[in-house]
Amino acid sequence: MSTSAAHPQATVARAKADRYSHVRQATLSLVAPLSPEDCQVQSMPDVSPAKWHLAHTTWFFETFVLQPHLLGYAAFDAAFAVLFNSYYLGVGARHPRSERGLLTRPGLDEVLAYRRHVDEAMASLFDRGSGPWVALVELGCQHEQQHQELMLMDILHVLSCNPLQPAYGQVTRRDGAARMQWRSLPGGLYEIGHAGSGFRFDNEEPRHRVWLEAFTIADRLVTAGEFLAFMDDGGYRRPELWLSDGWDQASREGWQAPLYWSEQGGGWSRFTLAGRQAVDPGEAVDHVSYYEADAFARWAGARLPTEAEWEVAMTHGGFADACDVAWQWTASAYLAYPGYAAPAGAVGEYNGKFMVNQMVLRGGSLATPEGHARPTYRNFFPAAARWAFSGIRLAANPGSPVGLAEGKTDTGATLQHQRIDDRQG
């Protein structure tokens, strides 16, 4: 190979090596405040222990990058292929998700040694220059960033179950919300979905056209104060506000407030990564399910945006709090885009097989790694899920009397319109 041909490959490999190192170190930084005991606990079936996240993200690189592409690679422990496989049936058996907390062995030290083993092998691969595995490395980095947010979701739930209510650490949240304004977008033919050469998950494609009727959308998220007004107005006691499945779920689980909220001495507090704190009426409400978001929207005389409406509004002016406060529930079921085809092989199990019984969330949260979010990103959870950093952005049809503009809250929300007339062809 000529020097001129080799040099660009070496540059690509080095850039990817730096990217890999940065992501892997960020994961270790997230577990630094935790004890080995913290890393072991599984507080509900949907939660995975931090130790498991550390191992599974390592398993991903070992399984999809090293074993097929690094000649002579020796697995750290053959048993880990089952223990730390999540849902990739195409590569073999897996340990039950609900029993991950029972894996007291391997211990945390051995899992960290596993990470070092794989990191050293990845360094050897990078030293050999670029290759067909580069795209898989980026997929692995994006996958690990998803697990970084999942780790924070899961450790919050774990710590919330401890009577001592221990804090994970300080987390920056936004100051009080400004007055709510509403943006009007005209009906017409738009395009949504990823375009360009940057990274995207397969569920963000193909880009396609959608017809939208005219709509309005709020420029900020619903606040805790506005949600408190919903609660004070009997929001959790009024079945007419709820979808049937949502009412049954809320009744069965005894929901009276968002997850982690507690009423003591006449006031509300919530458990956060920084410990238990008084509810700030000006902060965005989070840890609500799709059912709660939908009921709130109906109470407010509004609705949730579809994912197409959200993306069009985001690409036509954007929102200041779109990607770093709370994921926003949409009214869209998680389905394949027209023309979608899952990639071949086990990697094709990443998204496509989950396209049922889930609702789409858009944006990002305070726990989303920097640079990971984008306007076309499609997150998804079951409608009853509450442990994600999930919040509410309202939408409405033109002329709808939105309750938040009619004095239902004391947080200063008002119906102010800003028309956006440009549209995509």
Contacts in CASP RR format, 6 or more apart in sequence:
PFRMAT RR
TARGET T0000
AUTHOR 0000-0000-0000
METHOD contacts of the structure
MODEL  1
MSTSAAHPQATVARAKADRYSHVRQATLSLVAPLSPEDCQVQSMPDVSPA
KWHLAHTTWFFETFVLQPHLLGYAAFDAAFAVLFNSYYLGVGARHPRSER
GLLTRPGLDEVLAYRRHVDEAMASLFDRGSGPWVALVELGCQHEQQHQEL
MLMDILHVLSCNPLQPAYGQVTRRDGAARMQWRSLPGGLYEIGHAGSGFR
FDNEEPRHRVWLEAFTIADRLVTAGEFLAFMDDGGYRRPELWLSDGWDQA
SREGWQAPLYWSEQGGGWSRFTLAGRQAVDPGEAVDHVSYYEADAFARWA
GARLPTEAEWEVAMTHGGFADACDVAWQWTASAYLAYPGYAAPAGAVGEY
NGKFMVNQMVLRGGSLATPEGHARPTYRNFFPAAARWAFSGIRLAANPGS
PVGLAEGKTDTGATLQHQRIDDRQG
6 129 0 8 1.000
8 130 0 8 1.000
9 129 0 8 1.000
9 130 0 8 1.000
9 131 0 8 1.000
10 129 0 8 1.000
10 130 0 8 1.000
12 129 0 8 1.000
12 130 0 8 1.000
12 134 0 8 1.000
13 126 0 8 1.000
13 127 0 8 1.000
13 128 0 8 1.000
13 129 0 8 1.000
13 130 0 8 1.000
13 131 0 8 1.000
13 134 0 8 1.000
14 126 0 8 1.000
16 126 0 8 1.000
16 130 0 8 1.000
16 134 0 8 1.000
16 137 0 8 1.000
16 138 0 8 1.000
17 122 0 8 1.000
17 123 0 8 1.000
17 126 0 8 1.000
19 137 0 8 1.000
19 138 0 8 1.000
19 141 0 8 1.000
20 122 0 8 1.000
20 126 0 8 1.000
20 137 0 8 1.000
20 141 0 8 1.000
21 119 0 8 1.000
23 141 0 8 1.000
23 144 0 8 1.000
23 145 0 8 1.000
23 369 0 8 1.000
24 115 0 8 1.000
24 119 0 8 1.000
24 144 0 8 1.000
26 145 0 8 1.000
26 148 0 8 1.000
26 369 0 8 1.000
27 53 0 8 1.000
27 54 0 8 1.000
27 57 0 8 1.000
27 144 0 8 1.000
27 147 0 8 1.000
27 148 0 8 1.000
27 151 0 8 1.000
28 115 0 8 1.000
30 148 0 8 1.000
30 151 0 8 1.000
30 152 0 8 1.000
31 39 0 8 1.000
31 50 0 8 1.000
31 54 0 8 1.000
31 151 0 8 1.000
33 168 0 8 1.000
33 169 0 8 1.000
34 50 0 8 1.000
34 155 0 8 1.000
34 168 0 8 1.000
36 107 0 8 1.000
36 108 0 8 1.000
38 50 0 8 1.000
38 155 0 8 1.000
38 158 0 8 1.000
38 159 0 8 1.000
39 49 0 8 1.000
39 50 0 8 1.000
39 51 0 8 1.000
39 54 0 8 1.000
39 108 0 8 1.000
40 49 0 8 1.000
40 51 0 8 1.000
40 101 0 8 1.000
40 104 0 8 1.000
40 108 0 8 1.000
41 49 0 8 1.000
41 101 0 8 1.000
41 158 0 8 1.000
41 161 0 8 1.000
42 48 0 8 1.000
42 49 0 8 1.000
42 52 0 8 1.000
42 98 0 8 1.000
42 100 0 8 1.000
42 101 0 8 1.000
42 102 0 8 1.000
42 158 0 8 1.000
43 154 0 8 1.000
43 157 0 8 1.000
43 158 0 8 1.000
43 160 0 8 1.000
43 161 0 8 1.000
44 157 0 8 1.000
44 387 0 8 1.000
45 97 0 8 1.000
45 98 0 8 1.000
46 385 0 8 1.000
46 387 0 8 1.000
47 153 0 8 1.000
47 154 0 8 1.000
47 157 0 8 1.000
47 158 0 8 1.000
47 387 0 8 1.000
48 56 0 8 1.000
48 97 0 8 1.000
48 100 0 8 1.000
48 150 0 8 1.000
48 154 0 8 1.000
49 100 0 8 1.000
49 101 0 8 1.000
49 103 0 8 1.000
49 154 0 8 1.000
50 151 0 8 1.000
50 154 0 8 1.000
50 155 0 8 1.000
51 103 0 8 1.000
51 107 0 8 1.000
51 108 0 8 1.000
51 111 0 8 1.000
52 84 0 8 1.000
52 100 0 8 1.000
52 101 0 8 1.000
52 103 0 8 1.000
53 147 0 8 1.000
53 150 0 8 1.000
53 151 0 8 1.000
53 154 0 8 1.000
54 108 0 8 1.000
54 111 0 8 1.000
54 112 0 8 1.000
54 115 0 8 1.000
55 80 0 8 1.000
55 83 0 8 1.000
55 84 0 8 1.000
55 106 0 8 1.000
55 111 0 8 1.000
55 114 0 8 1.000
55 115 0 8 1.000
56 84 0 8 1.000
56 85 0 8 1.000
56 86 0 8 1.000
56 147 0 8 1.000
57 140 0 8 1.000
57 143 0 8 1.000
57 144 0 8 1.000
57 147 0 8 1.000
58 84 0 8 1.000
58 111 0 8 1.000
58 114 0 8 1.000
58 115 0 8 1.000
58 118 0 8 1.000
59 80 0 8 1.000
59 81 0 8 1.000
59 84 0 8 1.000
59 85 0 8 1.000
60 140 0 8 1.000
60 143 0 8 1.000
60 144 0 8 1.000
61 118 0 8 1.000
61 122 0 8 1.000
61 137 0 8 1.000
61 140 0 8 1.000
62 73 0 8 1.000
62 75 0 8 1.000
62 76 0 8 1.000
62 80 0 8 1.000
62 118 0 8 1.000
62 121 0 8 1.000
63 81 0 8 1.000
63 85 0 8 1.000
63 88 0 8 1.000
63 91 0 8 1.000
64 136 0 8 1.000
64 139 0 8 1.000
64 140 0 8 1.000
64 346 0 8 1.000
64 347 0 8 1.000
65 122 0 8 1.000
65 125 0 8 1.000
65 133 0 8 1.000
65 136 0 8 1.000
65 137 0 8 1.000
65 140 0 8 1.000
66 73 0 8 1.000
66 118 0 8 1.000
66 121 0 8 1.000
66 122 0 8 1.000
66 125 0 8 1.000
67 73 0 8 1.000
67 75 0 8 1.000
68 133 0 8 1.000
69 125 0 8 1.000
69 131 0 8 1.000
69 132 0 8 1.000
69 133 0 8 1.000
69 136 0 8 1.000
70 121 0 8 1.000
70 124 0 8 1.000
70 125 0 8 1.000
73 121 0 8 1.000
75 81 0 8 1.000
76 113 0 8 1.000
76 114 0 8 1.000
76 117 0 8 1.000
76 118 0 8 1.000
77 106 0 8 1.000
77 114 0 8 1.000
80 106 0 8 1.000
80 114 0 8 1.000
81 91 0 8 1.000
81 92 0 8 1.000
82 92 0 8 1.000
82 93 0 8 1.000
82 94 0 8 1.000
82 95 0 8 1.000
83 95 0 8 1.000
83 103 0 8 1.000
83 106 0 8 1.000
84 95 0 8 1.000
85 91 0 8 1.000
85 92 0 8 1.000
85 93 0 8 1.000
85 94 0 8 1.000
85 95 0 8 1.000
86 94 0 8 1.000
86 97 0 8 1.000
87 94 0 8 1.000
87 97 0 8 1.000
87 349 0 8 1.000
88 94 0 8 1.000
88 346 0 8 1.000
88 349 0 8 1.000
89 346 0 8 1.000
89 349 0 8 1.000
90 345 0 8 1.000
90 346 0 8 1.000
90 349 0 8 1.000
91 346 0 8 1.000
95 103 0 8 1.000
106 114 0 8 1.000
122 137 0 8 1.000
125 133 0 8 1.000
136 347 0 8 1.000
138 199 0 8 1.000
139 199 0 8 1.000
139 347 0 8 1.000
139 350 0 8 1.000
142 199 0 8 1.000
142 201 0 8 1.000
142 372 0 8 1.000
143 350 0 8 1.000
145 369 0 8 1.000
145 372 0 8 1.000
146 372 0 8 1.000
148 367 0 8 1.000
148 369 0 8 1.000
149 365 0 8 1.000
149 367 0 8 1.000
149 368 0 8 1.000
149 369 0 8 1.000
149 372 0 8 1.000
149 389 0 8 1.000
152 168 0 8 1.000
152 273 0 8 1.000
152 367 0 8 1.000
153 367 0 8 1.000
153 387 0 8 1.000
153 388 0 8 1.000
153 389 0 8 1.000
154 387 0 8 1.000
155 168 0 8 1.000
155 273 0 8 1.000
156 168 0 8 1.000
156 260 0 8 1.000
156 271 0 8 1.000
156 272 0 8 1.000
156 273 0 8 1.000
156 387 0 8 1.000
157 387 0 8 1.000
159 165 0 8 1.000
159 166 0 8 1.000
159 167 0 8 1.000
159 168 0 8 1.000
159 271 0 8 1.000
159 275 0 8 1.000
160 260 0 8 1.000
160 271 0 8 1.000
165 271 0 8 1.000
165 275 0 8 1.000
165 276 0 8 1.000
166 275 0 8 1.000
167 273 0 8 1.000
167 274 0 8 1.000
167 275 0 8 1.000
168 273 0 8 1.000
168 274 0 8 1.000
168 275 0 8 1.000
169 273 0 8 1.000
169 274 0 8 1.000
169 275 0 8 1.000
170 274 0 8 1.000
171 272 0 8 1.000
171 273 0 8 1.000
171 274 0 8 1.000
171 366 0 8 1.000
172 366 0 8 1.000
173 283 0 8 1.000
173 325 0 8 1.000
173 366 0 8 1.000
174 283 0 8 1.000
174 284 0 8 1.000
174 321 0 8 1.000
174 325 0 8 1.000
176 223 0 8 1.000
176 280 0 8 1.000
176 282 0 8 1.000
176 283 0 8 1.000
177 220 0 8 1.000
177 221 0 8 1.000
177 223 0 8 1.000
177 282 0 8 1.000
177 283 0 8 1.000
177 284 0 8 1.000
177 411 0 8 1.000
178 220 0 8 1.000
179 412 0 8 1.000
179 413 0 8 1.000
179 414 0 8 1.000
179 416 0 8 1.000
180 218 0 8 1.000
180 219 0 8 1.000
180 220 0 8 1.000
180 404 0 8 1.000
180 412 0 8 1.000
180 413 0 8 1.000
180 414 0 8 1.000
180 415 0 8 1.000
180 416 0 8 1.000
181 218 0 8 1.000
181 219 0 8 1.000
181 220 0 8 1.000
181 414 0 8 1.000
181 416 0 8 1.000
181 417 0 8 1.000
181 418 0 8 1.000
182 216 0 8 1.000
182 217 0 8 1.000
182 218 0 8 1.000
182 219 0 8 1.000
182 396 0 8 1.000
182 402 0 8 1.000
182 415 0 8 1.000
182 416 0 8 1.000
182 417 0 8 1.000
182 418 0 8 1.000
183 216 0 8 1.000
183 217 0 8 1.000
183 218 0 8 1.000
183 219 0 8 1.000
183 313 0 8 1.000
183 317 0 8 1.000
183 417 0 8 1.000
183 418 0 8 1.000
183 419 0 8 1.000
183 420 0 8 1.000
184 214 0 8 1.000
184 215 0 8 1.000
184 216 0 8 1.000
184 398 0 8 1.000
184 417 0 8 1.000
184 418 0 8 1.000
184 419 0 8 1.000
184 420 0 8 1.000
185 212 0 8 1.000
185 214 0 8 1.000
185 215 0 8 1.000
185 216 0 8 1.000
185 217 0 8 1.000
185 309 0 8 1.000
185 312 0 8 1.000
185 313 0 8 1.000
185 316 0 8 1.000
185 420 0 8 1.000
185 423 0 8 1.000
186 214 0 8 1.000
186 420 0 8 1.000
186 421 0 8 1.000
186 423 0 8 1.000
187 211 0 8 1.000
187 212 0 8 1.000
187 213 0 8 1.000
187 214 0 8 1.000
187 215 0 8 1.000
187 423 0 8 1.000
188 211 0 8 1.000
188 212 0 8 1.000
188 213 0 8 1.000
188 423 0 8 1.000
189 209 0 8 1.000
189 210 0 8 1.000
189 211 0 8 1.000
189 423 0 8 1.000
189 424 0 8 1.000
189 425 0 8 1.000
190 209 0 8 1.000
190 210 0 8 1.000
190 211 0 8 1.000
190 212 0 8 1.000
190 308 0 8 1.000
190 312 0 8 1.000
190 423 0 8 1.000
190 424 0 8 1.000
190 425 0 8 1.000
191 207 0 8 1.000
191 208 0 8 1.000
191 209 0 8 1.000
191 210 0 8 1.000
191 424 0 8 1.000
191 425 0 8 1.000
192 207 0 8 1.000
192 208 0 8 1.000
192 210 0 8 1.000
192 307 0 8 1.000
192 308 0 8 1.000
192 311 0 8 1.000
192 312 0 8 1.000
192 376 0 8 1.000
193 204 0 8 1.000
193 205 0 8 1.000
193 206 0 8 1.000
193 207 0 8 1.000
193 208 0 8 1.000
193 311 0 8 1.000
193 337 0 8 1.000
193 376 0 8 1.000
194 200 0 8 1.000
194 204 0 8 1.000
194 205 0 8 1.000
194 207 0 8 1.000
194 374 0 8 1.000
194 376 0 8 1.000
195 207 0 8 1.000
200 374 0 8 1.000
200 376 0 8 1.000
201 350 0 8 1.000
201 351 0 8 1.000
201 377 0 8 1.000
201 378 0 8 1.000
202 340 0 8 1.000
202 342 0 8 1.000
202 343 0 8 1.000
202 348 0 8 1.000
202 350 0 8 1.000
202 351 0 8 1.000
202 352 0 8 1.000
203 336 0 8 1.000
203 337 0 8 1.000
203 340 0 8 1.000
203 351 0 8 1.000
203 352 0 8 1.000
203 355 0 8 1.000
203 378 0 8 1.000
204 337 0 8 1.000
204 376 0 8 1.000
204 377 0 8 1.000
204 378 0 8 1.000
205 337 0 8 1.000
205 340 0 8 1.000
206 337 0 8 1.000
206 338 0 8 1.000
206 339 0 8 1.000
206 340 0 8 1.000
208 337 0 8 1.000
208 338 0 8 1.000
208 339 0 8 1.000
210 308 0 8 1.000
212 306 0 8 1.000
212 308 0 8 1.000
212 309 0 8 1.000
212 312 0 8 1.000
213 397 0 8 1.000
214 397 0 8 1.000
214 398 0 8 1.000
215 305 0 8 1.000
215 309 0 8 1.000
215 395 0 8 1.000
215 396 0 8 1.000
215 397 0 8 1.000
215 398 0 8 1.000
216 395 0 8 1.000
216 396 0 8 1.000
216 397 0 8 1.000
216 398 0 8 1.000
216 399 0 8 1.000
216 400 0 8 1.000
216 417 0 8 1.000
217 305 0 8 1.000
217 309 0 8 1.000
217 310 0 8 1.000
217 313 0 8 1.000
217 393 0 8 1.000
217 394 0 8 1.000
217 395 0 8 1.000
217 396 0 8 1.000
218 302 0 8 1.000
218 393 0 8 1.000
218 394 0 8 1.000
218 395 0 8 1.000
219 319 0 8 1.000
219 320 0 8 1.000
219 418 0 8 1.000
220 284 0 8 1.000
220 319 0 8 1.000
220 320 0 8 1.000
220 321 0 8 1.000
220 393 0 8 1.000
221 284 0 8 1.000
221 285 0 8 1.000
221 321 0 8 1.000
221 325 0 8 1.000
221 326 0 8 1.000
221 328 0 8 1.000
221 391 0 8 1.000
221 392 0 8 1.000
221 393 0 8 1.000
222 284 0 8 1.000
222 285 0 8 1.000
222 296 0 8 1.000
222 300 0 8 1.000
222 391 0 8 1.000
222 392 0 8 1.000
222 393 0 8 1.000
222 394 0 8 1.000
223 281 0 8 1.000
223 282 0 8 1.000
223 283 0 8 1.000
223 284 0 8 1.000
223 285 0 8 1.000
223 409 0 8 1.000
223 411 0 8 1.000
223 413 0 8 1.000
224 279 0 8 1.000
224 280 0 8 1.000
224 281 0 8 1.000
224 282 0 8 1.000
224 283 0 8 1.000
224 284 0 8 1.000
224 285 0 8 1.000
225 279 0 8 1.000
225 281 0 8 1.000
225 282 0 8 1.000
225 285 0 8 1.000
225 409 0 8 1.000
225 410 0 8 1.000
225 411 0 8 1.000
226 285 0 8 1.000
226 300 0 8 1.000
226 404 0 8 1.000
226 408 0 8 1.000
226 409 0 8 1.000
226 411 0 8 1.000
226 413 0 8 1.000
227 258 0 8 1.000
227 285 0 8 1.000
227 288 0 8 1.000
227 296 0 8 1.000
227 392 0 8 1.000
228 268 0 8 1.000
228 279 0 8 1.000
228 281 0 8 1.000
229 408 0 8 1.000
229 409 0 8 1.000
229 410 0 8 1.000
229 411 0 8 1.000
230 295 0 8 1.000
230 296 0 8 1.000
230 299 0 8 1.000
230 300 0 8 1.000
231 256 0 8 1.000
231 257 0 8 1.000
233 299 0 8 1.000
233 408 0 8 1.000
235 241 0 8 1.000
235 295 0 8 1.000
235 299 0 8 1.000
236 250 0 8 1.000
236 255 0 8 1.000
236 256 0 8 1.000
236 257 0 8 1.000
238 299 0 8 1.000
239 247 0 8 1.000
241 295 0 8 1.000
241 298 0 8 1.000
241 299 0 8 1.000
242 250 0 8 1.000
242 291 0 8 1.000
242 294 0 8 1.000
242 295 0 8 1.000
242 298 0 8 1.000
243 291 0 8 1.000
243 294 0 8 1.000
243 295 0 8 1.000
245 291 0 8 1.000
245 383 0 8 1.000
246 289 0 8 1.000
246 291 0 8 1.000
246 295 0 8 1.000
246 383 0 8 1.000
246 384 0 8 1.000
247 291 0 8 1.000
249 255 0 8 1.000
249 289 0 8 1.000
249 291 0 8 1.000
249 384 0 8 1.000
250 291 0 8 1.000
250 292 0 8 1.000
255 292 0 8 1.000
257 263 0 8 1.000
257 268 0 8 1.000
258 270 0 8 1.000
258 285 0 8 1.000
258 286 0 8 1.000
258 287 0 8 1.000
258 288 0 8 1.000
258 292 0 8 1.000
258 386 0 8 1.000
259 287 0 8 1.000
259 288 0 8 1.000
259 386 0 8 1.000
259 387 0 8 1.000
260 270 0 8 1.000
260 271 0 8 1.000
260 272 0 8 1.000
260 287 0 8 1.000
261 268 0 8 1.000
261 269 0 8 1.000
261 270 0 8 1.000
261 279 0 8 1.000
262 268 0 8 1.000
262 269 0 8 1.000
262 270 0 8 1.000
262 271 0 8 1.000
262 276 0 8 1.000
263 269 0 8 1.000
267 278 0 8 1.000
267 279 0 8 1.000
268 278 0 8 1.000
268 279 0 8 1.000
269 276 0 8 1.000
269 277 0 8 1.000
269 278 0 8 1.000
269 279 0 8 1.000
270 276 0 8 1.000
270 277 0 8 1.000
270 279 0 8 1.000
270 287 0 8 1.000
281 410 0 8 1.000
281 411 0 8 1.000
282 411 0 8 1.000
284 321 0 8 1.000
284 325 0 8 1.000
284 326 0 8 1.000
284 391 0 8 1.000
285 326 0 8 1.000
285 391 0 8 1.000
285 392 0 8 1.000
286 325 0 8 1.000
286 326 0 8 1.000
286 365 0 8 1.000
286 389 0 8 1.000
286 390 0 8 1.000
286 391 0 8 1.000
287 386 0 8 1.000
287 387 0 8 1.000
287 388 0 8 1.000
287 389 0 8 1.000
287 390 0 8 1.000
287 391 0 8 1.000
288 296 0 8 1.000
288 329 0 8 1.000
288 386 0 8 1.000
288 390 0 8 1.000
288 391 0 8 1.000
288 392 0 8 1.000
289 383 0 8 1.000
289 384 0 8 1.000
289 385 0 8 1.000
289 386 0 8 1.000
289 390 0 8 1.000
290 329 0 8 1.000
290 359 0 8 1.000
290 381 0 8 1.000
290 383 0 8 1.000
290 384 0 8 1.000
290 385 0 8 1.000
291 383 0 8 1.000
291 384 0 8 1.000
292 386 0 8 1.000
293 304 0 8 1.000
293 329 0 8 1.000
293 390 0 8 1.000
293 391 0 8 1.000
293 392 0 8 1.000
294 303 0 8 1.000
294 304 0 8 1.000
294 329 0 8 1.000
294 331 0 8 1.000
296 392 0 8 1.000
297 303 0 8 1.000
297 304 0 8 1.000
297 392 0 8 1.000
297 394 0 8 1.000
299 408 0 8 1.000
300 394 0 8 1.000
300 402 0 8 1.000
300 403 0 8 1.000
300 404 0 8 1.000
300 408 0 8 1.000
301 396 0 8 1.000
301 400 0 8 1.000
301 401 0 8 1.000
301 402 0 8 1.000
301 403 0 8 1.000
302 394 0 8 1.000
302 395 0 8 1.000
302 396 0 8 1.000
302 400 0 8 1.000
302 402 0 8 1.000
302 403 0 8 1.000
302 404 0 8 1.000
303 331 0 8 1.000
303 394 0 8 1.000
303 395 0 8 1.000
303 396 0 8 1.000
303 397 0 8 1.000
304 329 0 8 1.000
304 330 0 8 1.000
304 331 0 8 1.000
304 392 0 8 1.000
304 393 0 8 1.000
304 394 0 8 1.000
304 395 0 8 1.000
305 313 0 8 1.000
305 328 0 8 1.000
305 330 0 8 1.000
305 331 0 8 1.000
305 393 0 8 1.000
305 394 0 8 1.000
305 395 0 8 1.000
306 330 0 8 1.000
306 331 0 8 1.000
306 332 0 8 1.000
306 395 0 8 1.000
307 330 0 8 1.000
307 332 0 8 1.000
307 360 0 8 1.000
307 362 0 8 1.000
307 378 0 8 1.000
308 332 0 8 1.000
309 330 0 8 1.000
309 395 0 8 1.000
310 328 0 8 1.000
310 330 0 8 1.000
310 362 0 8 1.000
310 363 0 8 1.000
310 393 0 8 1.000
311 362 0 8 1.000
311 375 0 8 1.000
311 376 0 8 1.000
312 423 0 8 1.000
312 424 0 8 1.000
313 319 0 8 1.000
313 420 0 8 1.000
314 322 0 8 1.000
314 362 0 8 1.000
314 363 0 8 1.000
314 375 0 8 1.000
315 375 0 8 1.000
315 424 0 8 1.000
316 420 0 8 1.000
316 422 0 8 1.000
316 423 0 8 1.000
317 420 0 8 1.000
319 393 0 8 1.000
322 328 0 8 1.000
322 362 0 8 1.000
322 363 0 8 1.000
322 364 0 8 1.000
322 373 0 8 1.000
323 363 0 8 1.000
323 364 0 8 1.000
323 368 0 8 1.000
323 373 0 8 1.000
324 364 0 8 1.000
324 365 0 8 1.000
324 366 0 8 1.000
324 368 0 8 1.000
324 373 0 8 1.000
325 364 0 8 1.000
325 365 0 8 1.000
325 366 0 8 1.000
326 364 0 8 1.000
326 365 0 8 1.000
326 366 0 8 1.000
326 389 0 8 1.000
326 390 0 8 1.000
326 391 0 8 1.000
327 361 0 8 1.000
327 362 0 8 1.000
327 363 0 8 1.000
327 364 0 8 1.000
327 365 0 8 1.000
327 379 0 8 1.000
327 388 0 8 1.000
327 389 0 8 1.000
327 390 0 8 1.000
327 391 0 8 1.000
328 361 0 8 1.000
328 362 0 8 1.000
328 363 0 8 1.000
328 364 0 8 1.000
328 390 0 8 1.000
328 391 0 8 1.000
328 392 0 8 1.000
328 393 0 8 1.000
329 359 0 8 1.000
329 361 0 8 1.000
329 390 0 8 1.000
329 391 0 8 1.000
329 392 0 8 1.000
330 359 0 8 1.000
330 360 0 8 1.000
330 361 0 8 1.000
330 362 0 8 1.000
331 359 0 8 1.000
332 359 0 8 1.000
332 360 0 8 1.000
333 358 0 8 1.000
333 359 0 8 1.000
333 360 0 8 1.000
334 354 0 8 1.000
334 355 0 8 1.000
334 356 0 8 1.000
334 358 0 8 1.000
334 359 0 8 1.000
334 360 0 8 1.000
334 378 0 8 1.000
334 380 0 8 1.000
335 355 0 8 1.000
336 352 0 8 1.000
336 355 0 8 1.000
340 352 0 8 1.000
342 348 0 8 1.000
342 349 0 8 1.000
342 351 0 8 1.000
342 352 0 8 1.000
342 353 0 8 1.000
343 350 0 8 1.000
354 380 0 8 1.000
357 382 0 8 1.000
358 380 0 8 1.000
358 381 0 8 1.000
358 382 0 8 1.000
358 383 0 8 1.000
359 380 0 8 1.000
359 381 0 8 1.000
359 382 0 8 1.000
359 383 0 8 1.000
360 378 0 8 1.000
360 379 0 8 1.000
360 380 0 8 1.000
361 379 0 8 1.000
361 380 0 8 1.000
361 381 0 8 1.000
361 388 0 8 1.000
361 390 0 8 1.000
362 377 0 8 1.000
362 378 0 8 1.000
362 379 0 8 1.000
363 373 0 8 1.000
363 375 0 8 1.000
363 377 0 8 1.000
363 379 0 8 1.000
364 373 0 8 1.000
364 377 0 8 1.000
364 379 0 8 1.000
364 389 0 8 1.000
365 388 0 8 1.000
365 389 0 8 1.000
365 390 0 8 1.000
366 389 0 8 1.000
367 389 0 8 1.000
381 388 0 8 1.000
381 390 0 8 1.000
394 402 0 8 1.000
394 404 0 8 1.000
396 402 0 8 1.000
402 415 0 8 1.000
404 413 0 8 1.000
404 414 0 8 1.000
404 415 0 8 1.000
405 413 0 8 1.000
405 414 0 8 1.000
405 415 0 8 1.000
407 413 0 8 1.000
END
